[in-house]
Amino acid sequence: MENQLFVLDTSVLVHDPESLYSYRKSSVAIPLFVVMELDDLKISQRHDVASAARTASRHIAEIVEQGSLQDPGGVLDSRTNSHFFIIGQDEHFEELQNTSLSRKMDMLILGSALKAQERFKHLTVVLVTKDVNLRILADARGLKTEDYREDRVHPGEIPTGKHTLPIASLDNLQTLYGTKAEMPPWTEDVVDLTGVAPNEFVQFTAPDGESQLFRMGKASLKPISTRVPKMKFDAKNEGQQMALDLLLDPKVQLVVLMGPSGSGKTLLSLMVALHQLDKAYDKIILSKPVVPMGRDLGYLPGNEEEKMAPWMMSFYDNLDQLLTTDKKENQKKGIQEKNWEQLLHAGQVEIQPMHSIRGRSIPKAFMIFDEVQNTSPHEVRTIVSRAATGTKVVLCGDPSQIDDPFLDALSNGLVHAATVTRTSHIAGAVFLPEGVRSPLADLAASML
């Protein structure tokens, strides 16, 4: 990296405002046109984009405080030991005049990077951008380019939450563990538990097909607990058993549930949240990112709750199943609301737009975020950091269903959260591979 000059595109800074500090002991260039775009985006209708643009601008200002970006040697940043430069004051090239207005800024940024090749002949210039079309244009001009990779996880590092280990007979487990016993893994003489992280599950499987699930604690395996009293749904498969065990444990404050549509992620989370409401938690907070194909909440009529309604229907559908409303009985009592709507209007269930959660400190709440695969690692860091004492955060999503144009299966906030918290004793992640909604839903998830 010491022999390379990384030119950062606007898409990178908006995706991850901390990306400026991801490059250490190297050279980093910021095109002037990127600064101009950030200035425009700071008042974007998309609140997440506006917030990221403002944060990135502040970080650039912090670097400028250490010296002038016009200095031929750049600014040596004490935090990263990297040299920062500003480029692109006068760069234009002839293709620009034939380019549509929507691509002008991209072409100016590309032109700046091309000029940087002439200025920094001793360095290999690399244009870093999340925009795949800009990467294609750069390659056509003979410029080295790459996607922003600093927040991408390696496919092999994404945890599934489960280890399957063969065992001669489950009788051995009964001898070693009994029904309630816990055994430190360092005394295990039957299987090797090396590599099993806290809150990951171990499934012992015997040759006859019998199996038994345990969860790794701080220093011991524990039998799982999946029963939710007075609720109509039980776990339908091993994935749901593992999810319920994490959801029911108040010591596990961050739970990441990954899996296809219909695997039960949202339903199980809501079921446990309702079960523990007024016991461990004062309220339930529901949220999801809005990726509305070019439209923003502000274009919809009504108050905040009404604006969010189209995107919150997945929660409402599950609440309908969990809290069945007897319409005839309610009519007799003069009640027009569904059972769960009463919780909503009483403030025990709260709809929280993700963009407005910034700045809050939320104690004793059960927070459920759905469709988290459509958030960046920066956004996930922001929402999880809102949790105050006594709050549990559940992140749900399907990494294979991403609608954001600048995210993919390895760079989204869902897999990032699952991967980086794998060794934490207060976090756990589970992949639920099986859909249980309907055969048709399974067909759609697997084949369409």
C-alpha positions in Angstrom: 0.0 0.0 0.0 3.0 2.3 0.5 3.6 2.5 -3.3 -0.1 3.3 -4.1 -2.2 6.5 -4.2 -5.8 5.8 -3.4 -8.3 8.2 -5.0 -11.5 8.1 -3.1 -14.8 8.5 -4.9 -17.9 10.2 -3.3 -19.7 6.8 -3.1 -17.0 5.4 -0.8 -17.2 8.3 1.6 -21.0 8.2 1.7 -21.0 4.4 2.2 -18.4 4.6 5.0 -17.5 8.1 6.3 -14.7 6.5 8.3 -13.1 5.2 5.1 -10.6 8.0 5.2 -9.0 6.3 8.2 -9.0 2.8 6.7 -5.9 3.4 4.6 -2.7 3.4 6.8 0.8 4.2 5.9 -0.2 5.0 2.4 -1.2 8.0 0.2 -4.8 9.1 -0.2 -6.2 11.7 -2.6 -9.5 13.4 -2.4 -10.7 15.0 -5.7 -12.0 18.5 -5.3 -15.2 17.4 -7.0 -15.8 14.9 -4.2 -15.8 17.7 -1.7 -18.3 19.6 -3.9 -20.6 16.5 -4.1 -20.4 16.1 -0.3 -21.5 19.7 0.1 -24.6 19.0 -2.1 -25.4 15.7 -0.4 -25.3 17.1 3.1 -28.9 18.3 2.6 -30.0 15.2 0.7 -33.6 14.0 1.2 -32.1 10.7 2.1 -31.2 11.2 5.8 -28.6 8.5 5.9 -26.8 10.0 2.9 -27.0 13.5 4.3 -25.6 12.3 7.7 -22.8 10.4 6.0 -21.9 13.3 3.8 -21.7 15.7 6.8 -19.5 13.2 8.8 -17.1 12.7 5.9 -16.8 16.4 5.4 -15.9 16.8 9.1 -13.2 14.2 8.8 -11.7 16.0 5.8 -11.8 19.2 7.8 -9.9 17.4 10.7 -7.2 16.4 8.2 -7.0 20.0 6.9 -6.4 21.2 10.5 -3.1 19.3 10.4 -1.8 21.1 7.3 -2.7 22.2 3.8 -3.8 19.7 1.3 -2.1 21.9 -1.3 1.3 21.1 0.1 3.3 19.1 -2.5 4.0 16.5 0.2 0.4 16.4 1.3 -0.8 16.3 4.9 0.6 13.6 7.2 -2.2 12.4 9.3 -1.1 11.4 12.8 -3.9 9.0 13.2 -3.2 6.8 10.2 0.4 7.8 9.3 -0.9 8.4 5.7 -0.4 11.4 3.4 -3.5 13.1 2.2 -3.7 15.2 -1.0 -6.4 17.3 -2.8 -6.5 16.8 -6.6 -8.6 18.0 -9.5 -8.5 21.8 -9.5 -8.2 22.3 -13.3 -8.7 18.8 -14.8 -11.1 18.5 -17.7 -10.9 16.2 -20.7 -12.5 16.3 -24.1 -15.0 13.5 -23.4 -16.7 15.6 -20.8 -18.4 17.9 -23.3 -20.2 14.9 -24.8 -21.3 13.5 -21.5 -24.8 13.8 -20.0 -25.2 16.0 -17.0 -25.9 13.0 -14.7 -22.3 11.7 -15.4 -20.4 15.0 -15.4 -19.2 14.8 -11.8 -18.1 11.2 -12.3 -16.2 12.2 -15.3 -14.5 15.0 -13.5 -13.5 12.7 -10.7 -12.2 10.2 -13.2 -10.3 13.0 -14.9 -8.7 14.0 -11.6 -7.5 10.5 -11.1 -6.0 10.4 -14.6 -4.2 13.6 -14.0 -2.9 12.3 -10.7 -1.1 9.6 -12.7 0.9 12.3 -14.3 1.6 14.1 -11.0 2.5 11.1 -8.9 4.6 9.1 -11.4 6.3 7.2 -8.5 3.0 5.9 -7.2 0.4 3.5 -8.7 -2.9 5.4 -8.7 -6.0 3.4 -7.8 -9.5 4.9 -8.1 -11.6 3.5 -5.3 -15.4 3.6 -5.9 -18.6 1.7 -5.1 -19.9 2.8 -8.5 -19.5 -0.2 -10.8 -20.0 1.9 -14.0 -17.3 4.3 -12.9 -15.0 1.4 -12.4 -15.8 0.3 -16.0 -15.1 3.8 -17.3 -11.8 4.0 -15.4 -10.7 0.6 -16.7 -11.5 1.8 -20.3 -9.1 4.7 -19.7 -6.3 2.4 -18.5 -6.7 3.4 -14.8 -6.4 0.9 -12.0 -9.6 0.7 -10.0 -11.2 -1.3 -7.2 -14.3 -1.5 -5.0 -14.0 -0.3 -1.4 -13.0 -3.5 0.4 -12.0 -2.3 3.9 -15.4 -3.2 5.4 -16.0 -6.4 3.3 -15.9 -9.7 5.2 -14.4 -12.9 3.8 -17.0 -15.4 2.8 -15.4 -18.0 5.0 -15.6 -15.7 8.0 -19.4 -15.2 8.1 -20.6 -17.3 11.0 -23.5 -19.7 10.8 -23.7 -20.0 14.6 -23.5 -23.8 14.5 -20.9 -26.6 14.6 -21.8 -30.2 13.9 -19.7 -32.7 15.7 -19.9 -36.5 15.5 -20.1 -38.5 18.7 -20.2 -42.3 19.2 -23.4 -42.1 21.3 -25.5 -39.6 23.0 -25.2 -41.7 26.1 -21.7 -40.2 26.5 -23.3 -36.8 26.7 -25.8 -37.9 29.3 -22.9 -39.2 31.4 -20.8 -36.1 31.0 -23.6 -33.4 31.0 -26.6 -35.0 32.6 -29.8 -32.9 32.2 -28.6 -29.6 33.7 -24.9 -30.0 34.1 -22.3 -27.7 32.5 -18.9 -28.9 31.7 -15.8 -26.7 30.9 -14.6 -27.5 27.4 -11.0 -27.9 28.6 -12.1 -31.2 30.4 -13.8 -32.5 27.3 -12.3 -35.9 26.3 -14.9 -36.9 23.8 -14.8 -34.1 21.2 -12.6 -31.2 20.3 -14.4 -27.8 20.9 -11.5 -25.7 19.6 -12.8 -22.8 17.5 -16.2 -22.7 19.0 -16.9 -19.0 19.9 -19.1 -17.8 22.7 -22.9 -18.2 22.0 -22.3 -20.5 19.1 -24.1 -23.8 19.0 -22.7 -27.3 19.0 -24.8 -30.1 17.6 -23.6 -33.6 18.7 -24.8 -36.1 16.2 -24.7 -39.9 16.7 -24.4 -42.5 13.9 -28.0 -43.5 14.5 -29.1 -40.0 13.5 -29.9 -38.7 17.0 -28.6 -35.3 17.9 -28.5 -32.8 20.7 -27.9 -29.1 20.7 -25.8 -27.1 23.2 -24.7 -23.5 23.3 -21.2 -22.3 24.3 -21.1 -20.0 27.3 -18.1 -18.2 28.7 -16.3 -21.4 29.6 -18.9 -24.2 29.3 -21.6 -25.8 27.1 -25.1 -25.2 28.2 -28.3 -27.0 27.2 -30.5 -24.8 25.1 -33.9 -23.3 26.2 -36.5 -22.7 23.5 -39.9 -22.8 25.2 -41.8 -19.5 25.3 -44.8 -19.9 27.7 -48.3 -18.8 26.6 -47.2 -18.3 23.0 -48.8 -20.3 20.1 -45.7 -21.0 18.1 -42.8 -23.4 18.9 -39.5 -23.8 17.1 -40.1 -25.8 13.8 -36.4 -26.7 13.1 -32.9 -26.5 14.6 -32.3 -23.0 13.2 -35.4 -21.7 15.0 -34.3 -23.5 18.2 -31.0 -21.8 18.2 -32.6 -18.4 17.4 -35.0 -18.7 20.3 -32.3 -19.7 22.7 -30.4 -16.5 22.0 -33.5 -14.3 21.9 -34.6 -15.6 25.3 -31.3 -15.0 27.0 -31.1 -11.5 28.4 -27.3 -11.7 28.7 -27.1 -11.9 24.9 -27.7 -8.2 24.1 -27.1 -8.4 20.4 -28.6 -11.1 18.2 -28.1 -11.4 14.5 -30.5 -13.6 12.6 -29.7 -14.4 9.0 -31.8 -16.4 6.6 -34.1 -16.5 3.6 -37.6 -15.0 3.6 -40.1 -17.1 5.6 -37.5 -18.7 7.9 -39.1 -17.1 11.0 -36.6 -14.4 11.9 -39.1 -11.6 12.5 -41.9 -13.8 13.9 -39.6 -15.3 16.6 -38.1 -12.0 17.5 -41.5 -10.4 18.0 -42.8 -13.4 19.9 -40.0 -13.2 22.4 -40.3 -9.4 22.6 -44.0 -9.6 23.5 -43.3 -12.4 26.0 -40.8 -10.3 27.8 -42.6 -7.0 27.5 -43.2 -5.5 31.0 -40.9 -8.1 32.5 -37.4 -7.5 31.2 -38.2 -4.6 28.8 -40.4 -1.5 29.0 -41.1 -1.3 25.3 -40.6 -2.8 21.9 -39.0 -0.7 19.1 -39.5 -1.8 15.5 -37.5 -0.4 12.6 -36.2 -1.2 9.1 -34.3 0.7 6.4 -36.3 2.3 3.7 -35.0 1.5 0.2 -37.9 3.0 -1.8 -36.6 3.0 -5.4 -36.1 6.8 -5.6 -38.9 7.9 -3.2 -38.5 9.1 0.3 -40.8 9.1 3.3 -41.4 12.8 2.9 -43.4 12.2 -0.3 -46.0 10.2 1.5 -49.0 11.8 3.3 -49.6 11.6 7.0 -47.6 11.6 10.2 -44.5 9.6 10.8 -46.4 6.5 11.8 -48.5 6.7 8.6 -45.5 7.4 6.4 -43.8 4.3 7.8 -46.8 2.0 7.5 -46.1 0.7 4.0 -42.6 -0.5 5.0 -43.7 -1.9 8.4 -46.3 -4.3 7.0 -44.0 -7.3 7.6 -44.1 -6.5 11.4 -47.9 -5.9 11.3 -48.5 -9.2 9.6 -46.5 -11.0 12.2 -48.2 -9.2 15.1 -51.6 -10.3 13.6 -50.5 -13.9 13.9 -49.1 -13.5 17.5 -51.9 -11.3 18.9 -55.1 -12.6 17.3 -57.9 -10.1 17.5 -61.5 -11.3 18.1 -63.3 -8.8 16.0 -66.8 -9.7 17.3 -65.7 -9.5 20.9 -64.0 -6.2 20.4 -67.2 -4.8 18.7 -69.2 -5.8 21.7 -66.7 -3.8 23.9 -66.7 -0.9 21.4 -63.1 -1.4 20.6 -62.1 -0.6 17.0 -58.4 -1.4 17.3 -56.6 -4.7 16.8 -55.0 -6.0 19.9 -51.5 -5.1 18.8 -52.6 -1.6 17.8 -53.6 -1.0 21.4 -49.9 -1.6 22.3 -48.8 0.7 19.6 -51.0 3.6 20.7 -50.1 3.0 24.4 -46.5 3.5 23.5 -45.4 -0.1 24.4 -44.7 -0.8 20.8 -42.9 2.0 19.0 -42.2 2.5 15.3 -38.8 4.1 14.9 -37.7 5.3 11.4 -34.0 4.3 11.2 -32.9 7.7 10.0 -34.2 9.4 13.2 -32.7 7.0 15.7 -29.4 8.8 15.6 -28.7 10.7 18.8 -31.1 8.7 21.0 -30.1 6.7 24.0 -32.7 3.9 24.6 -32.8 2.0 27.9 -34.7 -1.2 28.6 -36.1 -1.8 25.1 -36.3 -4.8 22.9 -35.2 -3.3 19.5 -35.9 -5.3 16.3 -34.4 -4.1 13.0 -35.5 -5.9 9.9 -34.0 -5.9 6.4 -30.6 -5.0 7.8 -28.9 -6.4 4.7 -29.8 -3.0 3.2 -27.7 -1.1 5.6 -24.0 -0.3 5.6 -21.6 -1.3 8.4 -21.5 2.4 9.4 -25.3 2.5 9.7 -25.4 -0.7 11.8 -22.7 0.8 14.1 -24.9 3.9 14.6 -28.1 2.0 15.4 -26.6 -0.6 17.8 -24.7 2.2 19.6 -28.1 3.7 20.6 -28.7 0.8 23.0 -28.5 2.0 26.6 -28.5 -0.2 29.8 -30.9 -3.1 29.7 -31.6 -2.9 25.9 -31.5 -5.9 23.5 -30.9 -5.4 19.8 -32.0 -7.9 17.2 -30.8 -7.6 13.6 -32.7 -9.6 11.0 -32.1 -10.0 7.3 -31.3 -12.0 4.2 -27.8 -11.3 2.7 -29.0 -12.7 -0.6 -31.7 -10.0 -1.0 -30.0 -6.7 -1.3 -31.7 -3.7 -2.9 -29.1 -1.0 -2.1 -27.0 -0.4 -5.3 -23.8 0.1 -3.3 -24.0 -3.0 -1.0 -23.5 -6.7 -1.7 -23.5 -10.0 0.2 -20.1 -9.3 1.8 -20.2 -5.6 2.5 -23.6 -5.1 4.1 -24.2 -4.2 7.8 -25.9 -7.5 8.7 -22.9 -9.8 7.8 -20.5 -7.2 9.2 -22.2 -7.2 12.6 -22.4 -11.0 12.7 -18.7 -11.4 11.8 -17.0 -8.7 13.9 -18.9 -9.6 17.1 -18.3 -13.3 16.8 -16.0 -13.5 19.8 -18.2 -11.3 22.1 -19.9 -12.9 25.1 -22.9 -10.6 24.8 -23.5 -11.3 21.0 -24.7 -14.2 19.0 -25.5 -14.9 15.4 -27.5 -17.7 13.7 -28.2 -18.6 10.1 -31.7 -20.1 9.6 -31.5 -22.0 6.3 -35.0 -23.3 6.1 -38.2 -21.4 5.2 -41.3 -22.4 7.1 -43.8 -19.9 5.6 -45.2 -22.0 2.8 -44.0 -24.3 0.0 -44.6 -21.4 -2.4 -42.4 -19.0 -0.4 -39.7 -21.7 -0.2 -39.8 -22.0 -4.0 -39.5 -18.3 -4.4 -36.5 -18.0 -2.0 -34.6 -20.9 -3.6 -35.4 -20.8 -7.3 -36.9 -17.5 -8.4 
